[in-house]
C-alpha cells in the first residue's frame, strides 16, 4: 500500500503570514518601549502605570503559553 504525501503548503503559507505579523508587532513594541512608550519622566502618572501593567499582563499570558510557564506549566 502506498501512502500519499501530505501537502502542507497552505498550512506553511498561513504559518509564515502569522509569523510575519507577529514579528512586525514585536518590532513595533520594541521601538515603542525604547521610546519609553512615548512618555517623559515628568509626565508619568498612575494612568501610564495602569496601561503598562495591562500590556505586561497580556504579554505574560502570551509568554506563559509559548514557554509552558505560569498557569500553562506542565
N, C-alpha and C positions, 0 to 999 in steps of 0.2 A: 504494500500500500504506500503510495506516495503522499507526502504531506505538502500542502500548498504553503508557500512562504507568506507570512503576514506582511501586508503593505501598510506600514505605519507613516507614510509620507504626510498625510493630513494631520495626524497627531503631532508629528515632528514640527510641521509648519506652525501649528497652533501654539506649541510649546515655545518656539522661537519668538513668536509675536508677543506672548505673555512675558517672556524673559526680557525682551527688548523694552517693553513698557515698564517693567519693574526697574530695570537699570536706569531708565530715564527718570523715574520718580526718585530713586535713591540719589542720583546725581543732583537733582533739584533740591532735595532735602539737605544734602551735604553742603551745597552752596548757601542755602538759607541759614543753616547752622553756623557756617563760617562767618556769616554776616550777623551773628547773634540774633537771628530771627527778626532782623530789621528793627532792632531796638537799640537804644542808647542807655548806658547805665543810669543816667539821671532820670530817665523816663520809665524805668521798670516799676510796675505796680502789681498788686495781687492778681489782677486780671491776666497779666502776662504769665505769672506763675501757674495759674489755673489752666491756661491754654497749653503751656508747655507740658504740664503734668498729664493733660489729656492726650497730647501727641505721644508722650512717653508710654502711657498705658496701652495705646493702640500698637505701638512698635513692640512693646514687651509681649503682647499677645501673639504677634507675628513671629518674633524670635523664639518664644517658647514652643510654638508649633514646629518651626523649622529645625530647632535643635533638641526637640523632645525634652524640654525643661518645664519647670513650674507645674501647672496642672496637666501638662501633656507629657510629663516624665513617665517613663515606663516603670 
